[in-house]
């Protein structure tokens, strides 16, 4: 029992602040919708990432509203097709270029629809690093690599080779 005669772990409904909404972004008047800093027990909504709005007006057909992600997925699909047709290096470079294009679109365009997953910075870094890594690995693939990095041979000598 607590000092006021109530069982431990219970709360007074009159003194507990009321949480009106789970999202902590301010409304149009600049007031936060929550009256407490405590997280709500049930999450009702999550905020969309910055730039996650439609890439075309709302009256446009559904594919047109999401054209940035469709472009990236289309180029990745083309890269997979080229890879399946026995042109490994060109196909994987195409996949890496698609991710680099996604990073560029995330940087340049104000609204990219479903291409926006996290914050703008995190999306750009993720798409850019993965795209660059895929392109570099495709260029270094054996046999007859297009790109040779001299210190990698010495590094592999001490780690992998006997």
C-alpha positions in Angstrom: 0.0 0.0 0.0 1.2 3.5 -0.8 1.0 6.5 1.6 -2.4 7.6 0.2 -4.0 4.2 0.8 -4.0 2.9 -2.8 -2.4 -0.4 -3.9 1.1 -0.2 -5.3 1.4 0.2 -9.0 -2.0 1.9 -9.5 -2.4 5.5 -10.8 -4.8 8.2 -10.1 -6.9 8.9 -13.3 -7.5 12.6 -12.4 -3.8 13.4 -11.9 -2.4 11.4 -14.8 -1.9 13.5 -18.0 -4.0 12.6 -20.9 -2.3 11.4 -24.1 -4.3 12.5 -27.1 -2.1 11.1 -29.8 0.9 8.8 -30.2 2.7 11.1 -32.7 4.8 13.8 -31.1 4.9 16.2 -34.0 3.4 19.6 -33.4 0.1 20.6 -34.9 -0.6 23.6 -37.2 -0.7 26.0 -34.2 2.7 24.7 -33.0 1.4 22.9 -29.9 2.5 19.3 -29.4 -0.5 16.9 -29.4 0.8 15.0 -26.4 0.6 16.6 -22.9 3.3 14.2 -21.5 6.8 13.1 -22.4 5.9 9.5 -21.4 5.5 7.2 -24.3 2.0 5.9 -24.9 1.1 2.4 -24.0 -0.3 1.7 -27.5 1.2 3.1 -30.6 -1.6 4.2 -32.9 0.4 5.8 -35.7 3.9 6.4 -36.9 5.2 9.5 -38.7 6.0 9.2 -42.4 9.7 9.8 -43.3 10.6 13.2 -44.6 9.8 13.2 -48.4 7.5 10.2 -48.1 4.7 12.0 -49.8 3.4 11.2 -53.2 5.8 11.9 -56.1 2.8 12.9 -58.3 -0.5 14.6 -57.6 -3.1 12.6 -55.7 -5.4 12.4 -58.8 -2.7 10.7 -60.8 -3.0 6.9 -61.2 -1.3 4.8 -58.5 1.8 3.8 -60.5 2.5 7.4 -61.4 2.4 8.5 -57.8 5.2 6.0 -57.0 7.4 6.5 -60.0 10.7 6.8 -58.2 10.6 3.4 -56.6 9.2 1.9 -59.8 12.2 3.3 -61.7 14.7 1.8 -59.2 12.9 -1.6 -59.1 12.6 -1.6 -62.9 16.4 -1.1 -63.4 17.1 -3.7 -60.7 14.8 -6.1 -62.5 16.6 -5.4 -65.8 20.0 -6.0 -64.1 18.7 -9.3 -62.8 17.5 -10.3 -66.3 20.9 -9.3 -67.8 22.7 -11.3 -65.1 20.4 -14.3 -65.8 21.3 -14.1 -69.5 25.0 -14.8 -68.6 26.3 -11.2 -68.4 27.1 -11.2 -64.7 29.3 -8.1 -64.7 27.0 -5.8 -66.7 23.9 -7.0 -64.7 25.4 -6.4 -61.3 26.7 -3.0 -62.3 23.2 -2.2 -63.5 21.8 -3.2 -60.1 24.4 -1.0 -58.3 23.7 1.9 -60.7 20.0 1.6 -59.8 20.7 2.0 -56.1 23.0 5.0 -56.8 20.1 6.5 -58.9 17.8 5.9 -55.9 20.3 7.8 -53.7 20.4 10.6 -56.2 16.6 10.8 -56.4 16.3 10.8 -52.6 18.7 13.7 -52.5 17.3 15.8 -55.4 13.5 15.2 -55.3 11.4 16.7 -52.5 8.9 13.8 -52.5 9.8 10.3 -53.6 6.9 8.2 -52.2 7.8 4.7 -51.1 11.5 5.2 -51.9 11.6 7.2 -48.6 12.0 4.6 -45.8 14.1 6.4 -43.2 15.4 10.0 -42.9 16.7 11.6 -46.1 20.3 11.3 -44.9 20.1 7.7 -43.9 18.4 6.7 -47.1 21.0 8.5 -49.2 23.9 6.9 -47.3 22.3 3.4 -47.4 21.4 3.5 -51.1 24.8 5.1 -52.0 27.0 2.8 -50.0 25.2 -0.4 -51.1 25.2 0.8 -54.8 28.9 1.7 -54.7 29.8 -1.6 -53.0 27.9 -3.6 -55.7 29.5 -1.6 -58.5 33.0 -2.0 -57.1 32.6 -5.7 -56.4 31.2 -6.3 -59.9 34.2 -4.5 -61.3 36.7 -6.6 -59.2 35.0 -9.9 -60.0 37.1 -12.7 -61.4 38.1 -13.6 -64.2 39.7 -10.6 -65.8 38.8 -7.9 -63.2 38.3 -4.3 -64.6 39.5 -2.9 -61.3 42.5 -4.1 -59.3 43.3 -2.7 -55.9 47.0 -3.5 -55.2 46.8 -3.6 -51.3 44.0 -6.2 -51.4 46.4 -8.8 -52.6 48.8 -8.2 -49.7 45.9 -8.2 -47.2 44.6 -11.5 -48.5 48.1 -12.9 -48.4 48.0 -12.6 -44.6 44.4 -13.5 -44.0 43.2 -16.1 -46.4 46.0 -17.6 -48.4 48.3 -20.2 -46.8 
